[in-house]
Amino acid sequence: MKKAAILFFALIFSATLFSQRAADNDYWNSWRYTVKDGMDKDFRKAVAKKMALYNNTPEKTIFTYQIITGRNSGTYERVEPMKYPKDYDLDRSGEADYWQENVGKFVSKASGQVRWDRINNATINWDPEAPKNPSKYLERTTFDVKSGRILDFRRFIYRVTETLKKRGFADTQLMFRCISGGSDNMFVLVQGYNSHQEKAMPENDKKFEDDYNEQFGWGTYDEDRQRFDDSLEAWGEYTETMVLVPSLTTGMMD
C-alpha cells in the first residue's frame, strides 16, 4: 500500500510539474538524430519537405545544426525555440505522423524530445522580442551538476555572464536547464558565433579574472571557480561544436 501511494504522488508530481512553469518564460525543445549510413541526402530532402509544410513561419521556427566534433560527430540537432506552456497544449500529431512516415525511415537513432528552460541571467545578446538569425556555429557545453550543488554552479555562471557583459562580449550566449526528457540537474551553455577566427575567447584573456574580482570581490574568482568545479559530476562537462544547416532552418531554406 505504501509503495502504491508513493507511486501515485510521483505520477501526480510529474504530471503537474510542467504546468507550474511560469507562463511568460520561454522554453526550448531539442531533438537529436543519427542518420543511417548512406542516407544523409535522403534525410535532408525529407526534412526540408516536412519543414516547408509545418515549420515555415516564425511561430513554428526550427533551427538545425550538425555536430562536427566529438563522439556525436555527424549527428543532427534540431532546436525549436521560444515555446510557452500554452504551446504544449496544441495538437501536433499530424506533424509527428508526417515525420514518422516520411523522415523516420532514414534515422538509425533518435533522442526523443528534450525540453529546456532558458535561464535569463545567463543570457547575452539574445532578445526574445527580436531574435537574431541563428549563429553559423555553436559551442555547446553540457554540465551534469551534483545534487545539492546547483547554487555553486549557478553562482559562477551568473558572475561569469555579468563579467562578459561588462567587457562587451559580442557573441550570443544562452543557458538552459533540462525540465523534461533528462535529468533536472543537467544544464547546457551555448555560445553562438559566425567565425572561428573572430570568436571571443575570454578564457584566454588574463584580465578576465581581474575583471571578475573587481566586480565581486578580490579572490572571489578562485573561490567561485573551485566551488563550480566541485559542483560537477566526474563526467560532468562535455563540449561539442556544431555548424548551422541553413537548408533545414526556418527562414533560410532553399
N, C-alpha and C positions, 0 to 999 in steps of 0.2 A: 504494500500500500504506500509506504514511504517513497519507494522508487517511482511509483506511478505519479505521485504528487510532484516530485522533483521534475519529472519529465514534462508534466502539464505546465508548470510555471516556466520551464525553459522554452517551451513552444510559444507560450504567450509572450514572453520577453522578446524572442526573436521575431515574432510577427509584428510587434509594435515598435521595435527599435527604430526602423527607418521612418515610420510615420511621425516620430517625435523629433525628427531633424528640423532645423529652422527652415521655414518656408521661403526665406529670402536668401539662403545660402545657395551657391551653385555647386552642383555635383557633376562628376565626370564619369563616363563609362569607358572601359577599355577591354579589348579582346586581343588575343594572340593566335596567329595561325601559322603552322608549318605546312608548306605545300608539298605534295607528293613529287617525287623525282621526275623531272622532265615535263612538269605540268605548270610551270610558272606563267608562261604566256596565256595558257587557258584560264588560270586563276585570275589573272589581271583583267582579261577580257570579260569574264563573267562578273567580277566585282564592279567593273565600270558600267555594265548594263544595269546591275542592281542599283547603283548609285544614281544613274540617270532617272530611274523610276521612283526611288524612295528617299534620296539624300541630295536633292537638287535645290534646296532653299536654305537660307541662313539658319532657320529654326531646326533644320534636320542635318546640320553640318556634321561631317565625319572627316577627320584627318587620317591619313595613312602614312606610316613610316616603316622602313625596313631596317632591321638591326644589322650593323656592319662590323661589330666587334664582339668577341667573347663566344661562349658556348652556344648562344642562340642566334649566331650569325645566319642571315637569310630569312629568319622568321619575320613575319609582318605583325606590326602592332597598329590596330585601328582604334582611334580615340574619338569619342563623342562628347564634346564639351558643353558646359553650362546647361545642365538639366536641373530641374527643380522638382520637389516632391510630387507636384501635380502631374508632371510628365510621366511618372511611373504608373499612373492610373490609365494611361492611354492604351488602347488595343492595338498592338503592333504585330499581331500574329501573322498577318498577310506578308509582312516584310520578312519575318523569321521563316515562314514556309518557303518563300521565294529563295532565300539564301540556302536553305537545306536542300532544295531540289536542284538548284542551278549552280551553286558555288561549292557546297559542302563536299561534293564528289571529288574535288581537286585537293582537298585538305587531308593531310595524314594525322595532324594533331591540332587540337583547339583547346584554348584555356577555359572557355566559358566566360561569361560577363563578370567583370570585377567593377565594383562601384567605389568611387573615391570622393571624399570631401575636401574641397580646396581650402587651404589654410591662408587666411587673409594676411596675417602678419609675417608670412614668409614669401610674399608675392612682390615681385618687382617688374615694372614696365608691362603690366597687363591690366587693362581696364575692361571689366565685364560689359560695360555700356558701349564701348567702342573697341572691340577686339581687333588686333592686328592680323595680317596674314600670318599663317604658321611659319615658323623659322625653318630654314633649309636643313639645319642639323639640330639634333637634341643630344644632350648628355644627360642620361637618366640614371640616377643612383638610388638603389633600393636599400632601405635600412630596416633591419629587424631589431626591435628595441625590447629590452628585458622588462618583464612585469615590474611595476613599481618604480621604473626609472624614466618614465615619459617626461617628467618635469625637467630633469637634467638634459635630456635630448632636445626638448623644445626650447629651453632657455638659450642654449648655444646657437641653434639655428636662427632664432629670433635676433640675437645680438649680432650674428654674422650678417644677417639681412640688413639690419639698421646701419651697420658699418659700410656695407656695399652701397646703400642708398646715399650716405654722406659722401662717399667717394665718387658718386656719379656713375655708378655701374650702368653700362649701356645695353647689355643683353637682357633677355627676358628670363625671369626665374619664377617657377611655380612649385608649390609643395602640396602634397596630398596625403591624407590618411585613409587607409582602407576601411570602409564601413560595411562591405558585403562582398563575399567571394574570396576572402582570405582573412588572415589574422588582423585584428584591430590594433595590433602593435606593429604593423607594417606601414612604413611611410615611403613615399618616393619624392625625391627632389629632382626637378627637371630644369635645366638651363638650355635655352634656345639661342642659336647664333647662326649667322649666314656665311661665315668664312672662318676656316680653321686658322688662317693667318692672323685675322683680326680678333679672334676670340679672346675675351677678357679672362685673365688667369691671375686673380688676386692672391691665390695661394702661393704664387711665386714672388710676390712683392713683399719685401721685408718690412715695409712701412705699414702693412695691413695690421699686424699685431699691435703696433704703436697706436694706430687709429682706434682700434678696438678698446685698448686700455684707456685711451683718452676719454672715450665715451662712458665706459662702465667701471673704471677704477684701475689703478696700477696693479699689475699682476693678475687681473681678472681673466685675461685670455688663457693663460696656462692652467688656471684652476678650472675654468669652464670647459676647456678642451679635454682635460683629464676626465672630468665627470661625464662629458659626452662620450669619450672613448669607452669608459667603463659601463655606460648605459647600453651598449650594443652587445648582442649575442656574438659568440665567437665567429659565426659565419655572417655577421650582421651588416656588411656593407659590400655592395656589388654594383659596379658602374658599367653601363653599355652606351655606345654611340649609335645613333640612328640617323638615317637620311630620309628626307621627305619624298614621297611618291606623288607628284602633282596630279598625275592622271587618275589617281584614286582618292583625291581630296576635293571636297565640295568647293566650287568656285574656281577650280584650277583644272578641271577635267578637259580632255581634248574635245 
